[in-house]
Amino acid sequence: MSNSNTIFKSENLTKLYRETSALKNVSITLEKGRIYGLIGQNGAGKTTLMRIISGLASPTAGSYELFGQTKEKGIRQARRRTGCMIEYPSLIGSMSAKENIAFHRVLKGMPNKSREQELLDMLGIGGTGKKKSKDFSLGMKQRLGIADALIGSPEFLILDEPINGLDPMGVVEVRNLLTDLCRNQGITILISSHNLPELYQVATDYIIMHKGEVIRTLTAEELDEECRQYIIIRCTDEGKLVNVIETKLNTSNYKVMPDKSVQLYDYLDDMDFVAKTLHENGIVVLGLSLNGDSLENYFTNLIGGLQQ
């Protein structure tokens, strides 16, 4: 049994469709009050994982627990504490936004009617009146889908591509909403997105999937460490270089690497000044360049390495 902070935990979760493995031995743990960014190409298994967690699909093998529940009956009850929007918002096209959210509130047995308008306003669709949801733009449908997922005041929110179709302002609003839900209400969020720069601004943790397998899990801090921007300096005398960095560039924000190169984390915008200072102090520079990855590059390099 996991500790009380564990929202979801899986052991060797596997899903086969005919002969194809949609998921292979996925073992992950999701902790309370974190935002997990699920990253992977189409067909990586992201949606299958979300469908299993939310009860829309069953695993072929492996096991999982939700809010500490491991038996089917307990898991079914635990799902009342979750909210999800997977693949497409489950809207009734002939209903307005208000009617849709009222329908989902009643479906979930929630008595608080005032929550309906509160959520619609929060998602920026409180003024759509009697307009039918089938006539909404994709962005408005996404907003309504998120509102529907939140109607049950979930402790665990599962969102598959929630910013798909949103304009730049809408993307920022949803990002701020998710951050607020996690930070101030302690809601755990599992979110998949193809928009990696946007995911980078909201996720506290990352789960990277490829061909049905989890190939890497890391925190935002670990990612930043791996993707950190720096100036890499190669020279003939690293001891002399370190002395010049400390006394002439006045910084100790550097690291000497095993290959004797030096990673300098300051002066990223002023490499000319660094080059000039090193030259003036007799450093024979063999290489000077800016290194470090974005989340997109990190992901591309990780997947690219597997496809060699």
Summary of the structure (lengths in Angstrom):
residues: 308
radius of gyration: 24.1
end to end distance: 39.4
largest distance: 75.9
contacts: 949
relative contact order: 0.13
helix: 38%
strand: 27%
